[in-house]
Amino acid sequence: MGVEYRNTTDGLSPGQLKGFFDGWKTPPSPETHLKMLENSYAVWLAFEDNRCIGFINALSDGVCHSYIPLLEVLTGYKGRGIGRELMKRMLDALSDMYAVDVVCDESVASFYESLNFGRCVGMIKRKDRSE
């Protein structure tokens, strides 16, 4: 069985969201992760054998602007095109938006550039960043 993609959180449980947020100092719990996805404007999930192995979500005003805060694929599934497919599906879902913004680490900037995103200057404030 291959990877299955869904654009709904219906039937998704916190137990299916374990292992994400690798490297985060204070990762959200699977319960909080589920709530984040449920409260998103749009979401795409990748499953293999009923296990969530990747996800992407978008926040939006529903008219003009959207923001993709999270795209993640579990470590053991990286390099198989799952992140690219999730992004393709999300960009299709947001195709009527004037702006689709992403903030990312330098280490993955080339991935977004390969999807025709351009670099810009941005600022961030994070609770787990040292001040």
C-alpha positions in Angstrom: 0.0 0.0 0.0 1.3 3.5 -0.9 1.0 6.8 0.7 -2.6 8.1 1.0 -3.3 11.9 1.1 -6.3 13.5 2.9 -7.4 17.1 3.3 -9.4 16.6 6.4 -8.8 15.9 10.1 -12.0 13.9 10.4 -11.2 10.6 12.2 -7.7 11.8 13.1 -6.6 11.0 16.7 -3.7 12.3 18.7 -2.2 8.8 18.7 -1.6 9.1 15.0 0.4 12.3 15.4 3.4 11.0 17.4 7.0 11.7 16.3 6.6 15.1 14.8 8.4 18.4 15.8 11.8 16.7 15.8 14.4 19.1 17.3 11.9 21.5 18.9 12.9 22.5 22.5 9.3 22.4 23.6 7.2 20.4 21.0 3.5 20.5 21.2 1.8 17.4 22.5 -0.1 15.2 20.0 -3.3 16.6 21.5 -2.2 20.2 20.8 -1.0 19.2 17.4 -4.4 17.9 16.5 -6.1 21.1 17.7 -3.6 23.1 15.6 -4.6 21.1 12.5 -8.3 21.3 13.3 -8.2 25.1 13.6 -6.3 25.6 10.3 -7.8 27.1 7.2 -6.6 24.2 5.1 -4.7 21.0 5.9 -3.3 18.0 4.0 -2.1 14.8 5.7 0.0 11.9 4.4 -0.7 8.4 5.7 0.9 5.1 5.4 -0.8 2.1 7.0 -3.2 4.5 8.9 -0.2 6.3 10.5 0.2 10.0 9.8 3.7 10.4 8.3 3.4 14.0 7.1 1.3 17.1 7.3 1.0 20.7 6.1 -1.4 23.4 7.3 -2.3 26.9 6.2 -3.8 29.9 8.0 -5.7 32.5 6.0 -8.1 35.4 5.9 -10.0 33.3 3.3 -9.8 36.0 0.7 -6.4 37.3 -0.1 -3.6 36.1 2.1 -2.5 32.8 3.5 0.5 31.5 5.5 1.9 28.0 5.7 3.3 27.7 9.2 4.1 24.0 9.2 5.2 21.3 6.8 6.7 18.2 8.3 7.4 14.6 7.3 8.6 12.0 9.8 12.3 11.3 9.6 12.0 7.8 8.3 9.9 9.0 5.4 11.9 11.9 4.2 13.4 11.9 0.7 10.4 10.1 -0.9 8.6 13.2 -2.3 6.0 13.3 0.4 6.7 16.9 1.5 6.7 18.1 -2.2 3.3 16.3 -2.7 1.9 17.9 0.4 3.1 21.3 -0.7 1.7 20.8 -4.3 -1.7 19.9 -2.9 -1.7 22.8 -0.5 -0.7 25.3 -3.2 -3.6 23.9 -5.4 -6.0 24.5 -2.5 -4.7 28.1 -2.0 -4.5 28.9 -5.8 -7.0 31.7 -5.6 -5.0 33.6 -2.9 -3.0 36.7 -3.9 -0.2 35.7 -1.4 1.0 32.4 0.0 3.7 33.1 2.6 6.2 30.7 4.2 8.9 31.4 6.8 11.5 28.7 6.9 15.0 27.9 8.1 17.9 28.5 5.7 18.5 24.7 5.6 15.2 24.2 3.7 15.1 27.4 1.7 16.1 25.7 -1.5 13.2 23.3 -1.3 10.7 26.3 -1.3 12.7 28.1 -4.0 12.3 24.9 -6.2 8.5 25.5 -5.8 8.8 29.1 -7.1 8.8 30.9 -3.7 11.0 34.0 -3.5 13.2 35.1 -0.6 12.2 38.1 1.4 13.1 39.8 4.6 11.1 38.6 7.6 11.2 38.8 11.4 10.1 36.2 13.9 9.5 36.0 17.6 9.5 32.6 19.3 9.0 31.7 22.9 11.9 29.1 22.9 14.4 31.5 21.3 17.0 33.0 23.6 16.6 36.7 23.8 
